[in-house]
């Protein structure tokens, strides 16, 4: 259990985080240390366990997703620390931080490698950078800015042969310096119920931690129904000469002041600490993992990793990534620019890295907990972005496919249909990697976009239903769900508002059109015509539903709104924005989601309403940063750091999103813009400029140059999710789009279908009651079409009209009955088919 203790504190004239200059920050007694080095008694208390910032500078794993026995370890890196090491799945966190503390035993000073507090300036310089641009190998360096010169360098890889993370640590200092490694555990996704122990060995000590019965594993279950119960072992190449399993306050005392407390075991919140080096030298450090609380196996894995050697693991690790990159195509748009090319390779590798290895194809949205320093880690919960959103996976799919990783793209589509799709065809808001529901919101773009994915595999890569692990029936279930539930959605792509969203409707139109092409290839003509006619109807109506002709807040109409609550975009309904945002006239809420209508090939880039909407967007939510133009999601967004720069906690101020710079670049491709600040090439460079020193492109970048105590920089990443898979995918996709001269995500059939005006056959459906007690309706239908499709529930009939007027018998069942009538000509090519649609709904009051 956590307890407070008093000790003689080392002098801290260097001003490191958590020492002099930051009194009482950890809830202990106020420090009275002075610049003269006088030591006084005080108390240090560890803060309650939290996760770390979402601002990661790198991610590491082996690209062995297709292997029978892959290495199942992932690691991320932030300022001065390894963070959130994952095992055996990419969504299962087992460690909060692994960091170093350098202790000067003569001058009684201590330096901490991890920067935990952005409001305090310390005297340590830190960097996390790529050691090579051909693999996800990251090097972290730490050095003091004052005269007591030393330098610590740690380079990290995951072991291709076993479930271990390996670090090579080099220290250049004096004999009076000691280097400790400190791991703050969170086995099986919880930091509140671990057991840690020190294990004596022939060459010193090893360390281990595992979860106890207090860790409820309900959030991370295995295929056999049992929960994952993770153990980790921490081993140094020559053993730790001093080691302990520390209570949080003792661990904090070591990190802040170099104070050592000898402790062999602890239960609850655990810090594992081991003396790695005394004076200059090199050491290899390993974290090994095992399930079933098998701490001995975890230590053996770590021991085997250090015995095999860091260099051997590094060579195999780098070779694996070089082989992966060797299979990809590098677009000309980046090939001639070293900076853009490196960013491209890193983005490509990250998209591969965030895929799970047990549930292949499950690419998570981000290996991070956004604003994690404000997120408690004491109990198991659903943390951060470590889950699968079908919409984000679609973004990754488009990039994987474009860059040549067709196997990775195929796995993504197979995953959605095998693990995420429900029996009724719906795909939920997001899931754990094993397919269990996380949040259950209905977002119809997430049901529609997998239809685009399946169509792209078939159309561009010849991967039809005979070559994939999903069936036509699964595609049909999703398309029927979209057609029957849309066009209004429970939540739009920002997961906050219901109603008629231009971006969601664009996805629905594209998804249904792509599903129609798949149906036609399977000789399911009736399905194809129903979905195509629905897509046509929604494409004709989206402007009337979503573009205001009256405007608000001085915005010149007509323009597309973010979302309309009904089909009247001019009624001025109130829209209460999420995350503590204001309540505004819905006509005054502006975002650029309508550009999906252009990217997906439904509306021309030169459409007058699109052009005017772009002007409204630029006048409302554009900011020009030192890296180039960027855009907010929408005005009034509350999802971002607070005004003072502190972490988001239920409300804040939304910042600028790099993905929107990339999406604008794809729009400008359609416009044919080839120069200036909005040219696609310029916007690609802007996106690269948003990346941090580890080449990770964030979810959000800071939006102003006025300083705050948190020190965020205008146009650079915040504590939001970094890397965001969507951001990395958008960079890759724009790079390929520049080469192609058009967005590479656009489905050919959608562009072909909506790029040409077509006449429609006549279709009139006669009297249709809203309520009836009759079990069968006789409906008069008039059409000049060659074919009539009537769909009710699971029943579909094809009728060849004999004359223009006919009577259709419609049987009713249940309570709410929706009947779809589609008239079509006899064109064989589904892209060219002329169709018309009428839909009627009746409530059946009979038995």
C-alpha positions in Angstrom: 0.0 0.0 0.0 1.2 3.6 -0.6 2.7 5.2 2.4 4.5 8.4 3.2 8.0 8.4 4.5 10.6 11.0 5.4 14.2 10.9 4.3 17.2 13.2 3.8 16.7 14.6 0.3 19.6 15.2 -2.1 20.2 18.9 -3.0 18.6 19.8 -6.3 20.3 23.0 -7.5 19.8 21.8 -11.1 16.1 22.5 -10.9 14.9 19.2 -12.3 11.2 18.4 -12.6 9.6 17.7 -9.3 12.5 19.2 -7.2 13.4 22.8 -6.4 11.2 25.3 -8.2 8.2 22.9 -8.1 7.4 22.8 -4.3 4.7 20.4 -3.2 3.8 19.3 -6.7 3.5 15.7 -5.7 1.6 16.4 -2.5 4.5 16.0 -0.1 6.2 18.6 2.1 7.6 21.7 0.5 11.2 21.4 -0.5 13.6 23.8 1.2 16.7 22.8 -0.9 18.7 25.8 -1.9 21.2 26.4 -4.7 24.0 26.0 -2.2 23.2 22.3 -1.9 21.9 22.3 1.6 19.9 19.1 2.3 16.9 19.2 4.6 14.3 16.7 5.7 11.1 16.6 3.7 8.6 14.1 2.4 8.0 12.9 -1.1 4.7 11.4 -2.0 4.0 9.7 -5.3 1.0 11.0 -7.3 -1.9 8.6 -8.0 -1.1 6.4 -10.9 -2.0 7.7 -14.3 -1.1 6.8 -17.9 1.3 9.0 -19.8 0.7 11.7 -22.4 -0.7 10.8 -25.7 2.3 12.5 -27.3 4.5 9.6 -28.5 7.6 10.1 -30.5 7.8 6.5 -31.7 6.4 3.0 -31.7 8.2 -0.3 -32.0 7.3 -3.9 -32.9 8.4 -6.5 -35.4 6.6 -6.6 -38.7 5.8 -10.3 -38.5 2.0 -10.2 -38.6 1.9 -13.1 -41.0 4.2 -15.4 -39.0 3.0 -18.5 -37.1 4.8 -17.4 -34.0 5.2 -13.6 -34.0 6.8 -11.5 -31.4 3.8 -10.1 -29.5 5.4 -7.0 -27.9 4.8 -3.4 -28.8 6.4 -0.3 -27.1 5.9 3.4 -27.5 8.2 6.3 -26.5 7.7 9.8 -25.1 10.0 12.4 -23.6 12.5 10.5 -21.7 10.7 7.2 -21.2 9.4 4.0 -22.8 5.7 4.0 -22.3 2.7 1.6 -22.3 4.5 -1.6 -23.4 1.8 -3.9 -24.9 1.6 -7.7 -24.7 0.3 -10.1 -26.0 -2.1 -7.8 -27.9 -1.7 -4.3 -29.2 -4.7 -3.2 -27.0 -3.3 -4.6 -23.7 -1.1 -2.2 -21.8 1.2 -3.6 -19.1 3.6 -0.8 -18.2 3.1 2.9 -17.6 6.8 4.0 -18.0 10.3 2.6 -18.1 12.8 5.5 -17.4 16.2 6.2 -16.0 17.5 8.2 -13.1 21.2 9.3 -12.9 22.5 9.9 -9.3 25.6 11.8 -8.4 26.6 10.1 -5.2 29.2 12.8 -4.2 27.2 16.0 -4.9 24.0 14.3 -3.9 22.1 15.2 -7.0 19.7 13.3 -9.2 18.5 13.7 -12.8 15.3 12.1 -14.1 15.1 11.1 -17.7 11.3 11.3 -18.0 9.7 14.7 -18.4 6.4 14.3 -16.5 5.4 17.9 -16.1 5.2 20.5 -18.9 4.8 23.3 -16.5 8.2 23.0 -15.0 11.5 23.7 -16.8 14.2 21.2 -15.8 17.8 21.0 -16.6 17.8 17.9 -18.8 18.0 17.9 -22.6 16.0 15.0 -24.1 15.5 13.7 -27.6 13.7 10.7 -29.1 14.7 10.2 -32.7 15.0 7.5 -35.3 18.3 5.6 -35.2 17.7 4.6 -38.8 15.1 5.6 -41.3 14.7 2.1 -42.5 13.2 0.6 -39.4 11.3 1.7 -36.3 14.4 1.8 -34.1 14.3 4.7 -31.7 17.2 6.3 -29.8 16.6 8.3 -26.7 19.3 10.7 -25.3 19.5 12.5 -22.0 22.1 15.0 -20.8 22.1 17.8 -18.2 22.3 21.4 -19.4 24.6 22.4 -16.6 28.3 21.8 -16.0 28.1 18.3 -14.5 28.5 16.7 -17.9 27.3 13.2 -18.6 25.2 11.7 -21.4 22.9 8.7 -21.4 21.7 7.0 -24.6 19.2 4.2 -24.9 18.3 2.5 -28.1 15.3 0.1 -28.3 14.0 -2.8 -30.4 11.5 -5.6 -29.8 13.1 -9.0 -30.1 12.1 -10.9 -33.3 12.6 -14.2 -31.6 10.7 -13.8 -28.3 8.3 -11.7 -26.4 10.7 -9.1 -25.1 11.7 -5.5 -25.4 15.5 -4.8 -25.6 17.4 -1.7 -24.8 21.0 -0.9 -25.2 22.1 1.7 -22.7 25.3 3.7 -23.0 26.4 6.0 -20.3 29.3 8.5 -20.5 29.9 9.9 -17.0 32.1 9.7 -14.0 32.7 7.0 -11.4 30.5 8.9 -8.9 27.4 8.5 -11.1 24.9 5.6 -10.8 22.3 4.8 -13.4 19.0 3.2 -12.3 16.2 1.8 -14.5 12.8 2.3 -13.0 9.7 0.6 -14.4 6.2 1.6 -13.2 4.1 -1.5 -13.9 0.5 -1.8 -14.9 0.1 -5.6 -15.6 -3.0 -6.6 -17.5 -4.1 -2.9 -17.9 -4.1 -1.9 -14.3 -1.5 -0.2 -12.1 -3.4 -0.7 -8.9 -3.1 -4.4 -8.1 0.3 -5.8 -9.1 2.8 -7.8 -7.1 6.5 -6.9 -7.6 9.5 -8.8 -6.3 13.3 -8.8 -6.4 14.9 -12.2 -7.3 18.5 -12.9 -6.3 20.6 -14.6 -8.9 24.3 -15.6 -9.3 25.1 -12.3 -11.0 23.0 -9.9 -8.9 19.3 -9.5 -9.1 16.4 -9.7 -11.5 13.0 -8.1 -11.1 9.5 -9.3 -11.8 5.9 -8.1 -11.5 2.5 -9.7 -12.2 -1.1 -9.0 -11.7 -3.0 -10.2 -8.7 -6.5 -11.3 -8.2 -7.3 -7.6 -7.7 -6.8 -7.0 -11.4 -10.2 -7.6 -13.0 -9.4 -8.9 -16.5 -12.9 -8.5 -17.9 -11.6 -6.0 -20.5 -8.9 -8.3 -21.9 -10.1 -11.8 -22.3 -8.6 -14.7 -24.3 -10.3 -16.9 -26.8 -10.9 -19.5 -24.1 -12.9 -17.0 -22.0 -10.2 -16.5 -19.3 -8.6 -13.2 -18.8 -5.1 -12.3 -19.6 -3.0 -12.4 -16.5 0.3 -10.8 -17.5 3.7 -11.1 -15.8 6.8 -9.2 -16.8 10.4 -9.7 -15.9 13.2 -7.0 -16.0 16.7 -8.3 -16.5 20.0 -6.6 -17.0 22.8 -8.2 -19.0 25.1 -8.5 -16.0 22.4 -8.5 -13.4 21.3 -5.5 -11.3 23.9 -4.8 -8.6 21.1 -3.2 -6.5 17.4 -3.8 -7.0 14.1 -3.5 -5.4 10.3 -3.7 -5.8 9.4 -0.3 -4.4 6.2 1.3 -3.1 5.2 4.4 -5.1 6.6 6.9 -2.6 10.0 5.1 -2.5 10.1 4.9 -6.3 9.3 8.7 -6.4 12.1 9.3 -3.9 14.5 7.5 -6.1 13.4 9.3 -9.3 13.3 12.8 -7.7 16.3 12.7 -5.4 18.2 9.5 -5.9 17.2 8.2 -2.4 17.3 4.4 -2.3 15.0 2.3 -0.1 15.9 -1.4 0.1 12.7 -3.4 -0.5 12.3 -6.9 -1.8 8.6 -7.0 -2.6 5.5 -4.9 -2.7 1.9 -5.4 -3.6 -0.5 -2.8 -5.0 1.1 0.0 -7.1 4.6 -1.2 -8.0 7.8 0.4 -9.1 10.6 -1.9 -10.1 14.1 -0.3 -9.8 17.5 -1.7 -10.5 21.0 -0.2 -10.6 22.2 -0.7 -14.2 25.6 1.0 -14.3 28.1 2.7 -12.0 30.2 5.1 -13.9 30.6 5.0 -17.7 29.7 1.8 -19.5 27.3 -0.1 -21.7 24.5 -2.4 -20.5 21.7 -4.3 -22.1 18.3 -4.2 -20.5 15.3 -6.4 -21.3 11.6 -6.6 -20.4 10.3 -10.1 -21.0 6.6 -11.1 -20.8 4.4 -14.1 -20.1 0.8 -14.9 -19.4 -0.8 -16.8 -16.5 1.1 -14.7 -14.0 4.2 -16.8 -14.8 6.8 -14.4 -13.6 9.5 -17.1 -13.9 8.8 -17.5 -17.6 8.8 -13.7 -18.0 12.2 -13.5 -16.4 13.5 -16.4 -18.5 12.3 -14.7 -21.6 14.1 -11.5 -20.6 17.2 -13.4 -19.7 17.2 -15.2 -23.0 16.9 -11.9 -24.8 19.9 -10.4 -23.2 21.9 -13.6 -23.5 21.3 -13.6 -27.3 22.6 -10.1 -27.5 21.2 -6.7 -28.4 23.1 -6.5 -31.7 21.7 -9.8 -33.0 18.2 -8.7 -32.1 18.7 -5.3 -33.7 20.1 -6.8 -36.9 17.1 -9.1 -37.3 14.7 -6.4 -36.4 16.1 -3.9 -38.9 16.2 -6.6 -41.6 12.5 -7.4 -41.0 11.5 -3.8 -41.5 13.8 -3.3 -44.5 12.2 -6.4 -46.1 8.7 -4.8 -45.4 9.7 -1.5 -46.9 11.3 -3.3 -49.9 7.8 -4.6 -50.9 6.2 -1.1 -50.9 6.0 1.5 -53.7 7.5 4.9 -52.9 5.7 7.7 -54.8 7.6 10.2 -56.9 6.0 13.0 -54.9 8.4 12.1 -52.0 11.2 10.2 -53.7 13.2 13.3 -54.5 13.0 14.9 -51.0 14.8 13.2 -48.1 12.5 14.7 -45.4 9.3 13.8 -47.2 10.6 10.3 -48.1 11.6 9.5 -44.5 8.2 10.7 -43.3 6.6 8.5 -45.8 8.5 5.4 -44.7 7.8 6.0 -41.1 4.1 6.6 -41.7 4.0 3.3 -43.7 5.8 1.4 -41.0 3.5 2.8 -38.2 0.4 1.7 -40.1 1.9 -1.8 -40.2 3.0 -1.6 -36.6 -0.4 -0.8 -35.0 -2.0 -4.0 -36.4 -2.6 -6.8 -33.8 -0.9 -10.2 -34.3 -3.5 -12.4 -32.6 -6.4 -10.8 -34.4 -4.6 -9.9 -37.7 -6.1 -7.0 -39.5 -7.1 -5.2 -36.3 -5.3 -1.9 -36.7 -6.0 0.3 -33.7 -6.7 4.1 -34.0 -3.6 5.1 -32.0 -1.2 3.3 -29.6 -1.8 6.0 -27.0 -4.0 7.4 -24.2 -4.7 11.0 -25.2 -4.0 13.4 -22.3 -3.1 10.3 -20.3 -1.5 12.3 -17.5 -5.1 13.1 -16.5 -6.4 9.5 -16.9 -6.2 7.3 -13.8 -4.5 3.9 -14.2 -5.4 2.2 -10.9 -8.2 0.0 -12.2 -8.7 -1.9 -15.5 -10.7 0.2 -17.9 -11.1 1.1 -21.6 -8.2 3.4 -22.1 -7.5 5.8 -24.9 -7.5 5.0 -28.6 -6.3 1.4 -28.2 -9.3 0.0 -30.1 -10.5 -0.5 -33.6 -12.8 2.0 -35.4 -13.9 0.7 -38.8 -13.7 4.3 -40.1 -10.1 4.7 -39.0 -9.3 1.3 -40.3 -10.8 2.4 -43.7 -8.2 5.3 -43.7 -5.4 2.8 -43.0 -6.8 0.5 -45.6 -6.7 3.2 -48.3 -3.0 3.9 -47.5 -2.0 0.2 -47.2 -3.5 -0.5 -50.6 -2.0 2.5 -52.2 1.5 1.8 -50.9 1.4 -1.8 -52.0 0.7 -3.7 -48.8 -2.3 -5.5 -50.3 -2.1 -8.3 -47.8 -2.4 -5.8 -45.0 -5.3 -4.2 -46.7 -7.0 -7.5 -47.2 -6.5 -8.5 -43.6 -8.2 -5.2 -42.5 -11.3 -5.9 -44.5 -11.5 -9.5 -43.4 -11.1 -8.4 -39.8 -14.1 -6.0 -40.0 -16.4 -8.7 -41.4 -15.2 -11.5 -39.2 -14.9 -9.8 -35.9 -16.8 -6.5 -35.9 -19.9 -7.0 -38.0 -23.1 -8.0 -36.1 -25.8 -10.4 -37.2 -28.0 -7.6 -38.5 -25.2 -6.3 -40.6 -24.3 -3.4 -38.3 -20.8 -2.5 -37.4 -20.5 -0.8 -34.0 -18.7 2.4 -33.2 -15.6 0.6 -32.0 -14.4 -2.7 -30.6 -11.6 -4.4 -28.7 -9.3 -6.2 -31.1 -11.1 -9.4 -30.4 -14.3 -7.9 -31.7 -16.1 -7.3 -28.4 -18.1 -4.2 -28.2 -16.5 -1.2 -26.6 -18.8 1.8 -27.5 -22.0 1.0 -29.2 -22.9 4.2 -31.1 -24.4 3.9 -34.5 -22.2 5.6 -37.1 -23.4 4.6 -40.5 -20.2 5.7 -42.3 -18.5 2.8 -40.3 -21.0 0.4 -41.8 -20.7 1.8 -45.3 -17.0 2.3 -45.7 -16.2 -1.5 -45.4 -18.3 -1.9 -48.5 -16.0 0.5 -50.3 -13.0 -1.5 -48.9 -14.4 -4.8 -50.2 -15.1 -3.3 -53.6 -11.7 -1.8 -53.9 -10.1 -5.1 -53.2 -12.2 -6.8 -55.9 -11.9 -4.0 -58.5 -8.3 -3.0 -58.1 -6.7 -6.2 -56.9 -8.9 -9.0 -58.2 -9.7 -10.2 -54.7 -13.2 -11.3 -55.0 -15.2 -13.5 -52.6 -13.3 -16.6 -53.6 -10.1 -15.1 -52.4 -11.1 -13.5 -49.1 -12.4 -14.6 -45.7 -15.8 -12.9 -46.0 -18.9 -13.6 -48.1 -21.4 -11.9 -50.3 -24.0 -12.4 -47.6 -22.0 -10.3 -45.2 -21.7 -7.5 -47.7 -25.4 -7.8 -48.3 -26.2 -7.5 -44.6 -24.1 -4.4 -44.3 -25.6 -2.8 -47.4 -29.1 -3.6 -46.4 -28.4 -2.1 -42.9 -27.2 1.2 -44.5 -30.1 1.3 -47.0 -32.6 0.6 -44.2 -31.2 2.8 -41.5 -29.8 5.8 -43.5 -29.4 8.5 -44.5 -29.6 10.0 -41.0 -27.1 8.6 -38.6 -26.9 8.2 -34.8 -23.5 9.8 -34.8 -21.5 11.5 -37.6 -17.8 11.0 -38.1 -16.8 13.1 -35.1 -18.9 10.8 -33.0 -21.0 13.5 -31.4 -24.1 14.5 -33.3 -27.1 12.7 -34.9 -28.9 13.7 -38.0 -28.0 14.4 -41.7 -24.3 14.7 -42.1 -22.7 15.4 -45.5 -19.7 13.2 -44.7 -21.8 10.3 -43.5 -24.1 10.5 -46.4 -21.1 10.6 -48.8 -19.9 7.4 -47.2 -23.3 5.8 -47.5 -23.7 6.7 -51.2 -20.2 5.4 -52.0 -20.8 2.2 -49.9 -24.1 1.4 -51.5 -22.7 2.0 -55.0 -19.7 -0.2 -54.3 -22.0 -2.9 -52.9 -24.1 -2.7 -56.0 -21.0 -3.4 -58.1 -20.2 -6.4 -55.9 -23.8 -7.6 -56.2 -23.8 -7.3 -60.0 -20.6 -9.4 -60.2 -22.4 -12.1 -58.2 -25.5 -11.9 -60.5 -27.5 -10.5 -57.6 -29.1 -7.9 -59.9 -32.1 -7.1 -57.6 -29.8 -6.3 -54.7 -27.6 -4.2 -57.0 -30.6 -2.1 -58.3 -32.0 -1.5 -54.9 -28.7 -0.2 -53.5 -27.9 1.8 -56.6 -31.3 3.4 -56.6 -31.0 4.3 -52.9 -27.5 5.8 -53.5 -28.9 7.8 -56.5 -31.8 9.2 -54.4 -29.5 10.2 -51.6 -27.0 11.8 -54.0 -29.8 13.9 -55.5 -31.0 14.9 -52.1 -27.9 15.6 -50.0 -27.6 19.3 -51.0 -31.3 19.9 -50.1 -30.8 18.1 -46.8 -27.5 19.6 -45.7 -26.8 22.9 -47.4 -28.4 26.0 -46.0 -29.7 28.7 -48.4 -30.2 31.3 -45.6 -27.0 31.0 -43.6 -26.1 32.3 -40.2 -23.4 34.4 -38.5 -22.7 36.3 -41.6 -21.7 33.3 -43.7 -22.8 33.7 -47.3 -25.1 30.9 -48.4 -25.5 28.4 -49.9 -23.1 26.2 -48.0 -23.0 22.8 -46.4 -23.5 22.6 -42.6 -21.8 20.2 -40.3 -25.0 18.3 -39.5 -28.7 19.0 -39.9 -31.1 17.5 -37.3 -33.9 17.0 -39.9 -34.2 17.6 -43.6 -34.7 21.4 -43.3 -31.3 23.1 -43.2 -32.8 26.5 -43.0 -34.9 26.1 -39.8 -32.1 27.4 -37.5 -32.5 24.6 -35.0 -30.2 24.8 -31.9 -27.2 22.5 -31.8 -25.7 21.9 -28.4 -22.0 21.0 -29.1 -20.3 18.3 -27.2 -17.4 18.5 -24.7 -18.7 21.6 -23.1 -19.0 23.5 -26.3 -21.6 26.2 -26.9 -25.2 25.9 -28.2 -25.3 27.4 -31.7 -27.7 27.8 -34.6 -26.9 24.6 -36.6 -26.4 26.8 -39.7 -23.5 28.4 -37.9 -21.6 25.2 -37.2 -19.1 24.8 -40.0 -16.9 21.8 -40.8 -15.3 20.4 -44.0 -16.9 17.0 -43.9 -18.8 17.8 -47.2 -15.4 17.4 -49.0 -16.0 13.6 -48.7 -18.6 14.1 -51.4 -15.8 15.2 -53.7 -13.1 12.7 -52.6 -15.5 9.8 -53.0 -16.5 10.9 -56.5 -20.1 12.0 -55.9 -20.0 15.7 -56.4 -17.6 17.8 -58.6 -14.9 19.9 -57.0 -16.2 22.8 -59.0 -19.8 22.4 -57.9 -20.9 26.0 -56.9 -22.2 24.9 -53.4 -19.0 23.0 -52.8 -16.9 26.0 -53.8 -18.8 28.4 -51.7 -18.7 26.0 -48.7 -14.9 25.8 -49.0 -14.9 29.6 -48.8 -17.0 29.5 -45.6 -14.7 26.9 -44.1 -11.6 29.0 -44.8 -13.3 32.1 -43.3 -14.4 30.2 -40.2 -12.1 27.3 -39.2 -8.8 27.8 -41.0 -5.6 28.9 -39.2 -2.2 29.5 -40.8 0.5 27.9 -38.7 4.3 28.2 -39.0 4.1 24.9 -40.8 1.3 25.9 -43.1 -2.5 26.0 -43.2 -4.6 23.9 -40.9 -8.2 23.5 -39.9 -10.3 22.9 -36.9 -12.9 20.1 -37.0 -15.6 22.7 -36.5 -16.1 26.0 -34.7 -17.0 25.6 -31.1 -15.2 22.2 -30.8 -14.4 21.4 -27.1 -12.2 18.3 -27.7 -8.7 19.5 -26.9 -6.5 21.1 -24.2 -8.1 23.7 -22.0 -7.4 27.4 -22.7 -4.3 27.3 -20.5 -2.9 24.3 -22.2 -3.8 21.8 -19.5 -5.0 18.3 -20.5 -8.5 17.8 -21.8 -10.9 16.5 -19.1 -14.4 16.3 -20.5 -14.2 19.8 -22.0 -11.6 22.1 -23.5 -10.9 23.8 -26.9 -10.5 21.7 -30.0 -7.2 22.3 -31.7 -6.1 21.9 -35.4 -6.2 18.5 -37.0 -3.5 17.5 -39.5 -5.8 15.1 -41.3 -7.9 18.0 -42.5 -4.8 19.5 -44.2 -4.4 16.2 -46.0 -8.1 16.1 -47.0 -7.9 19.6 -48.3 -4.9 18.5 -50.4 -7.0 15.8 -52.0 -9.7 18.4 -52.7 -7.2 20.6 -54.4 -6.1 17.6 -56.5 -9.6 17.5 -57.9 -9.5 21.3 -58.4 -6.2 21.0 -60.3 -4.4 23.3 -58.0 -0.7 23.0 -58.8 0.9 26.0 -57.1 0.6 28.2 -54.0 0.0 27.5 -50.3 -2.9 25.2 -51.1 -1.2 23.1 -53.7 -1.2 19.4 -52.8 2.6 19.3 -52.7 2.7 22.2 -50.3 0.1 20.7 -48.1 2.0 17.4 -48.1 5.0 19.3 -46.8 2.8 21.0 -44.2 1.6 17.6 -42.9 5.3 16.5 -42.6 6.0 19.7 -40.7 3.3 18.7 -38.1 5.2 15.6 -37.2 7.4 15.6 -34.1 11.1 14.7 -34.0 10.2 11.0 -34.1 8.2 11.5 -37.3 4.9 10.8 -35.6 2.0 12.9 -37.0 -0.5 13.8 -34.2 -4.2 14.0 -34.0 -4.1 17.7 -33.1 -1.5 20.5 -33.3 -1.5 23.7 -31.1 -3.4 26.6 -32.6 -1.9 29.8 -31.4 1.4 31.5 -30.6 0.4 33.1 -27.3 2.4 31.3 -24.6 0.9 29.2 -21.8 2.7 27.6 -18.9 2.4 24.2 -20.7 4.7 25.3 -23.5 2.9 24.0 -26.5 4.3 25.4 -29.8 2.1 26.8 -32.6 1.7 24.2 -35.3 3.2 21.4 -33.3 1.6 18.4 -31.6 -0.3 18.5 -28.3 -1.0 15.8 -25.7 -3.6 14.3 -28.1 -3.3 10.9 -29.7 0.1 10.7 -31.4 0.7 9.0 -33.7 -2.9 8.9 -35.0 -3.2 6.1 -37.6 -5.6 8.3 -39.6 -3.0 11.1 -39.8 -0.3 8.7 -40.9 -2.6 7.1 -43.5 -3.7 10.5 -44.8 -0.1 11.5 -45.4 0.6 8.3 -47.4 -2.6 8.6 -49.3 -2.0 12.3 -50.3 1.5 11.4 -51.5 0.2 8.7 -53.8 -2.7 11.0 -54.9 -0.2 13.6 -56.1 1.4 11.0 -58.3 -1.9 9.9 -59.6 -3.2 13.4 -60.1 -6.4 12.5 -58.2 -7.4 11.1 -54.8 -6.5 7.4 -54.7 -9.3 6.5 -52.4 -12.0 7.4 -55.0 -13.8 4.3 -56.1 -13.9 4.2 -59.9 -17.5 3.0 -60.0 -18.7 5.9 -57.8 -16.9 8.5 -59.9 -18.2 6.9 -63.1 -21.8 6.7 -61.8 -22.1 10.2 -60.5 -19.9 11.9 -63.1 -22.6 11.6 -65.7 -26.2 12.9 -65.8 -28.7 10.1 -66.4 -32.4 10.1 -67.1 -34.6 8.1 -64.8 -37.6 5.9 -65.6 -40.9 7.0 -64.4 -42.2 5.5 -61.1 -45.4 6.4 -59.3 -46.6 4.4 -56.3 -50.3 4.8 -55.6 -52.2 5.2 -52.3 -50.2 3.8 -49.4 -51.7 4.0 -45.9 -49.5 4.9 -42.9 -51.5 2.5 -40.6 -53.5 -0.6 -41.6 -55.1 -3.7 -40.1 -55.0 -5.5 -43.4 -52.4 -8.2 -43.7 -51.8 -7.6 -47.4 -51.8 -4.3 -49.3 -52.7 -4.0 -53.0 -50.6 -1.1 -54.3 -51.0 0.5 -57.7 -47.6 1.2 -59.4 -47.1 3.0 -62.7 -43.8 2.9 -64.5 -42.3 2.9 -68.0 -39.3 0.8 -66.8 -38.4 -2.6 -68.1 -38.1 -4.0 -64.6 -39.6 -3.4 -61.2 -38.0 -4.6 -57.9 -40.2 -4.8 -54.8 -38.4 -5.4 -51.5 -40.1 -5.9 -48.2 -38.0 -7.2 -45.3 -36.1 -10.2 -46.5 -38.4 -10.8 -49.5 -37.4 -9.4 -52.9 -39.5 -9.8 -56.1 -38.5 -8.9 -59.7 -41.4 -8.0 -61.9 -41.5 -7.3 -65.7 -44.3 -4.8 -66.1 -46.9 -5.6 -68.8 -47.8 -2.1 -69.6 -47.2 1.0 -67.5 -49.7 0.3 -64.7 -49.8 -2.8 -62.5 -50.9 -3.9 -59.1 -48.5 -5.2 -56.5 -49.6 -7.3 -53.6 -47.5 -6.5 -50.4 -47.8 -8.9 -47.4 -47.2 -7.2 -44.0 -45.8 -8.6 -40.8 -44.5 -7.3 -37.5 -45.3 -3.7 -36.7 -43.2 -1.4 -38.9 -43.0 -2.3 -42.5 -40.8 -0.6 -45.1 -41.4 -1.3 -48.7 -39.0 -0.3 -51.4 -40.0 0.0 -55.1 -37.2 0.3 -57.7 -37.8 0.8 -61.4 -34.9 0.1 -63.8 -34.2 -0.1 -67.4 -32.7 -3.3 -68.9 -29.1 -2.0 -69.1 -26.7 -4.9 -68.1 -23.8 -2.7 -66.9 -24.8 -1.6 -63.4 -22.8 1.6 -63.7 -25.0 2.7 -66.6 -28.4 1.5 -65.3 -31.2 4.1 -65.1 -33.1 3.6 -61.9 -35.8 5.3 -59.8 -36.8 4.7 -56.2 -39.8 5.1 -54.0 -40.0 3.9 -50.4 -43.1 3.7 -48.2 -43.5 2.8 -44.6 -46.7 1.4 -43.0 -47.5 0.4 -39.4 -49.4 -3.0 -39.3 -52.0 -3.1 -36.5 -53.3 -6.6 -37.3 -52.7 -9.8 -35.5 
